[in-house]
Amino acid sequence: MAVGFYLYLQAPEGMLLYTPVAHKPAHYTPSFQIGFFVAAVAQIALYSSLCLLALLLSKRETLRKAVSLLAVSCVLLGCALLPESWWALASP
């Protein structure tokens, strides 16, 4: 959430993820949604590597915790993929 909030502070109007066509209005993607997505993907990569390392070292307790953190990160990624109209409800 901190990454999303930081990106929102940098660009409260949203971010342009493409080059707009001439004479057409640009469509800005919410900055918070982009930051939230990037952070969720980074967490999934981190916890996946932690799961693999715990599996290779046969650390059952660490593996169990890493799998639960990975599951939470997957839920957060799912939240980041919600439609922009739902994110707009929470935007100021």
Legacy VTK file of the C-alpha trace (Angstrom):
# vtk DataFile Version 3.0
C-alpha trace
ASCII
DATASET POLYDATA
POINTS 92 float
0.000 0.000 0.000
2.915 2.308 0.662
4.135 2.012 -2.936
0.654 2.792 -4.216
0.344 5.797 -1.921
3.786 7.056 -2.976
2.895 6.834 -6.660
-0.410 8.550 -5.963
1.447 11.442 -4.308
3.707 11.681 -7.358
0.845 11.679 -9.879
-2.600 12.176 -8.294
-4.255 12.560 -11.708
-3.044 9.093 -12.753
-0.386 7.720 -15.060
-0.447 7.551 -18.815
0.628 4.042 -19.830
0.556 4.617 -23.581
1.111 7.309 -26.181
-2.276 8.928 -26.769
-3.721 9.272 -30.254
-3.806 12.822 -31.563
-7.063 14.711 -31.005
-8.430 12.111 -28.569
-8.625 12.475 -24.788
-5.985 10.549 -22.862
-6.999 7.777 -20.459
-5.039 7.907 -17.209
-4.675 4.782 -15.076
-4.937 5.348 -11.304
-1.440 5.696 -9.822
-2.322 3.852 -6.640
-3.487 0.822 -8.623
-0.213 0.670 -10.548
1.893 0.904 -7.382
-0.247 -1.684 -5.623
0.162 -4.064 -8.588
3.941 -3.619 -8.754
4.310 -4.208 -5.004
2.116 -7.338 -5.149
4.170 -8.801 -8.003
7.404 -8.054 -6.114
6.027 -9.759 -2.987
4.999 -12.819 -4.981
8.495 -13.081 -6.451
10.073 -12.690 -3.001
7.838 -15.246 -1.271
8.121 -17.712 -4.148
11.900 -17.642 -3.867
11.598 -17.977 -0.083
9.352 -21.036 -0.555
11.855 -22.585 -2.932
14.747 -21.928 -0.563
12.855 -23.346 2.427
11.914 -26.395 0.373
15.514 -26.981 -0.673
16.768 -26.602 2.913
13.928 -28.744 4.342
12.714 -26.048 6.717
9.066 -27.019 7.272
8.090 -24.146 9.564
9.650 -21.539 7.268
7.977 -23.169 4.275
4.577 -23.057 5.967
4.942 -19.347 6.771
6.252 -18.533 3.299
3.323 -20.332 1.654
0.829 -18.392 3.770
2.547 -15.093 2.875
2.511 -16.136 -0.774
-1.227 -16.811 -0.581
-1.868 -13.372 0.933
0.230 -11.760 -1.798
-1.778 -13.583 -4.460
-4.985 -12.201 -2.948
-3.466 -8.707 -3.024
-2.546 -9.209 -6.680
-6.132 -10.207 -7.365
-7.289 -6.988 -5.693
-4.877 -5.001 -7.859
-6.467 -6.495 -10.969
-9.965 -5.263 -10.107
-11.519 -2.962 -12.727
-10.525 0.694 -12.666
-14.125 1.717 -12.020
-13.957 -0.062 -8.646
-10.694 1.687 -7.807
-12.271 5.017 -8.751
-14.849 4.526 -5.989
-12.045 4.690 -3.413
-10.197 7.619 -5.030
-10.703 11.153 -3.736
LINES 1 93
92 0 1 2 3 4 5 6 7 8 9 10 11 12 13 14 15 16 17 18 19 20 21 22 23 24 25 26 27 28 29 30 31 32 33 34 35 36 37 38 39 40 41 42 43 44 45 46 47 48 49 50 51 52 53 54 55 56 57 58 59 60 61 62 63 64 65 66 67 68 69 70 71 72 73 74 75 76 77 78 79 80 81 82 83 84 85 86 87 88 89 90 91
